[in-house]
């Protein structure tokens, strides 16, 4: 029996989500196991649903698609997330990829392209919709921006918390904190914890905060 790709569609516009579901259900090798309306729903249900691919809208009330992507990949790193958006600017695309998305698809692409994108990420490849390839070119000084999650962890580390304390505060594993810490240092070009604290002070990360988040 051929493996059917388990897909979850996350979009706060029911007509969009249902339309995509109807399109994908026409393929024998795809099973849409849920359509959800916001980032919190998919985070809460990710372990139960265990999807192969998530089609994730960016702009949703509450937890955004970017934040949801980052948190889901902490819980289930093998999940393939395809951002589905109406925004075609390089900034949106680059940001989505930096948060861990495997691909970026515009909402107005032909039906076949959504299917092609799903097949592509299932093969372990990255998929960018037509015209989005330029987003991979380095922007500005080439320094990657910290994601929201990385900024949160930087704040915790700058307050002097250990990896274990950060893990407990954010309900993630110590290994996940270590991975984020490594990525933060790489992106900022900083090699020491003292350097991270100094960066946080100089860039106002600690400004206006108490001891705890």
C-alpha positions as semicolon CSV with decimal commas, in nm:
position;residue;x (nm);y (nm);z (nm)
1;X;0,000;0,000;0,000
2;X;0,136;0,343;-0,096
3;X;0,214;0,575;0,194
4;X;-0,024;0,868;0,201
5;X;0,131;1,198;0,304
6;X;-0,045;1,326;0,616
7;X;-0,114;1,698;0,575
8;X;-0,249;1,961;0,816
9;X;-0,375;2,294;0,677
10;X;-0,353;2,594;0,913
11;X;-0,528;2,911;0,798
12;X;-0,762;3,152;0,979
13;X;-0,981;3,189;0,668
14;X;-1,211;2,881;0,659
15;X;-1,282;2,915;0,287
16;X;-0,911;2,912;0,207
17;X;-0,844;2,611;0,431
18;X;-1,142;2,418;0,294
19;X;-1,047;2,504;-0,064
20;X;-0,694;2,373;-0,015
21;X;-0,829;2,063;0,156
22;X;-1,060;1,993;-0,137
23;X;-0,772;2,035;-0,383
24;X;-0,538;1,804;-0,192
25;X;-0,800;1,538;-0,127
26;X;-0,821;1,485;-0,504
27;X;-0,476;1,322;-0,489
28;X;-0,467;0,955;-0,389
29;X;-0,132;0,988;-0,209
30;X;-0,234;1,277;0,019
31;X;-0,458;1,270;0,327
32;X;-0,564;1,598;0,489
33;X;-0,596;1,495;0,853
34;X;-0,700;1,837;0,991
35;X;-0,775;2,198;0,900
36;X;-0,701;2,438;1,186
37;X;-0,750;2,813;1,222
38;X;-0,454;2,938;1,428
39;X;-0,103;2,865;1,547
40;X;-0,201;2,768;1,901
41;X;-0,434;2,493;1,777
42;X;-0,164;2,326;1,572
43;X;0,092;2,355;1,854
44;X;-0,153;2,195;2,100
45;X;-0,244;1,912;1,861
46;X;0,090;1,844;1,691
47;X;0,174;1,536;1,897
48;X;-0,170;1,381;1,846
49;X;-0,191;1,458;1,474
50;X;0,171;1,369;1,383
51;X;0,151;1,521;1,032
52;X;0,418;1,476;0,766
53;X;0,359;1,823;0,624
54;X;0,194;2,139;0,759
55;X;0,070;2,410;0,523
56;X;0,104;2,715;0,748
57;X;-0,043;3,060;0,695
58;X;0,178;3,344;0,824
59;X;-0,064;3,608;0,948
60;X;-0,305;3,463;1,202
61;X;-0,454;3,597;1,527
62;X;-0,282;3,491;1,847
63;X;0,021;3,277;1,769
64;X;0,160;3,369;1,427
65;X;0,267;3,116;1,167
66;X;0,634;3,200;1,227
67;X;0,616;3,145;1,603
68;X;0,412;2,828;1,555
69;X;0,667;2,697;1,306
70;X;0,953;2,746;1,550
71;X;0,774;2,586;1,845
72;X;0,648;2,290;1,638
73;X;1,000;2,216;1,515
74;X;1,122;2,212;1,876
75;X;0,861;1,945;1,954
76;X;0,881;1,749;1,627
77;X;1,194;1,841;1,427
78;X;1,105;1,606;1,140
79;X;0,783;1,792;1,057
80;X;0,801;1,959;0,716
81;X;0,643;2,303;0,723
82;X;0,541;2,481;0,406
83;X;0,447;2,845;0,451
84;X;0,140;2,937;0,250
85;X;0,115;3,313;0,210
86;X;-0,006;3,597;-0,009
87;X;0,316;3,793;0,054
88;X;0,584;3,754;-0,212
89;X;0,850;3,993;-0,077
90;X;1,202;3,855;-0,013
91;X;1,181;3,969;0,351
92;X;0,883;3,744;0,422
93;X;1,038;3,449;0,242
94;X;1,380;3,482;0,404
95;X;1,223;3,518;0,751
96;X;1,007;3,208;0,700
97;X;1,309;3,001;0,596
98;X;1,514;3,128;0,892
99;X;1,238;3,008;1,125
100;X;1,274;2,656;0,987
101;X;1,014;2,639;0,709
102;X;1,109;2,391;0,434
103;X;0,936;2,591;0,165
104;X;0,729;2,893;0,068
105;X;0,420;2,886;-0,156
106;X;0,198;3,175;-0,261
107;X;-0,176;3,128;-0,214
108;X;-0,254;3,212;-0,575
109;X;-0,031;2,946;-0,733
110;X;-0,188;2,674;-0,951
111;X;-0,315;2,363;-0,774
112;X;-0,035;2,153;-0,918
113;X;0,229;2,372;-0,756
114;X;0,098;2,308;-0,404
115;X;0,116;1,935;-0,473
116;X;0,465;1,976;-0,621
117;X;0,576;2,166;-0,309
118;X;0,450;1,889;-0,079
119;X;0,624;1,620;-0,286
120;X;0,943;1,826;-0,287
121;X;0,968;1,869;0,091
122;X;0,876;1,503;0,141
123;X;1,191;1,420;-0,060
124;X;1,390;1,629;0,186
125;X;1,435;1,921;-0,052
126;X;1,355;2,290;-0,009
127;X;1,075;2,437;-0,221
128;X;1,040;2,800;-0,322
129;X;0,749;2,914;-0,535
130;X;0,812;3,061;-0,878
131;X;0,995;3,393;-0,848
132;X;1,101;3,342;-0,484
133;X;1,448;3,201;-0,554
134;X;1,603;3,546;-0,516
135;X;1,518;3,540;-0,147
136;X;1,810;3,305;-0,089
137;X;2,058;3,577;-0,189
138;X;2,229;3,740;0,112
139;X;2,058;4,059;0,225
140;X;2,237;4,364;0,366
141;X;2,548;4,269;0,565
142;X;2,456;3,902;0,543
143;X;2,394;3,870;0,918
144;X;2,094;3,655;0,998
145;X;1,825;3,803;1,219
146;X;1,733;3,635;1,548
147;X;1,391;3,474;1,549
148;X;1,138;3,563;1,821
149;X;1,215;3,239;2,001
150;X;1,590;3,306;1,989
151;X;1,533;3,656;2,128
152;X;1,333;3,507;2,415
153;X;1,612;3,260;2,492
154;X;1,878;3,532;2,460
155;X;1,688;3,734;2,721
156;X;1,677;3,436;2,959
157;X;2,049;3,363;2,912
158;X;2,140;3,730;2,955
159;X;1,961;3,722;3,291
160;X;2,214;3,461;3,399
161;X;1,991;3,156;3,373
162;X;2,145;2,817;3,297
163;X;2,039;2,603;3,003
164;X;1,843;2,385;3,246
165;X;1,661;2,685;3,396
166;X;1,575;2,818;3,050
167;X;1,448;2,475;2,947
168;X;1,222;2,460;3,253
169;X;1,091;2,814;3,199
170;X;1,000;2,750;2,834
171;X;0,900;2,384;2,876
172;X;1,153;2,258;2,621
173;X;1,447;2,019;2,646
174;X;1,796;2,124;2,754
175;X;1,924;1,999;2,417
176;X;1,684;2,234;2,239
177;X;1,813;2,527;2,447
178;X;2,169;2,429;2,360
179;X;2,081;2,424;1,990
180;X;1,920;2,768;2,011
181;X;2,218;2,899;2,207
182;X;2,457;2,771;1,941
183;X;2,248;2,930;1,664
184;X;2,231;3,263;1,850
185;X;2,609;3,271;1,892
186;X;2,659;3,182;1,526
187;X;2,418;3,448;1,401
188;X;2,563;3,721;1,623
189;X;2,925;3,615;1,579
190;X;2,963;3,586;1,958
191;X;3,157;3,302;2,120
192;X;3,097;3,351;2,495
193;X;2,803;3,384;2,734
194;X;2,948;3,711;2,860
195;X;2,941;3,833;2,501
196;X;2,573;3,742;2,475
197;X;2,497;3,937;2,794
198;X;2,692;4,238;2,665
199;X;2,504;4,222;2,333
200;X;2,170;4,206;2,518
201;X;2,262;4,513;2,723
202;X;2,389;4,713;2,425
203;X;2,082;4,635;2,213
204;X;1,822;4,697;2,482
205;X;1,713;4,333;2,513
206;X;1,714;4,359;2,894
207;X;1,556;4,703;2,901
208;X;1,235;4,724;3,098
209;X;1,241;4,363;3,216
210;X;1,241;4,219;3,561
211;X;1,431;3,916;3,675
212;X;1,173;3,685;3,520
213;X;0,985;3,700;3,190
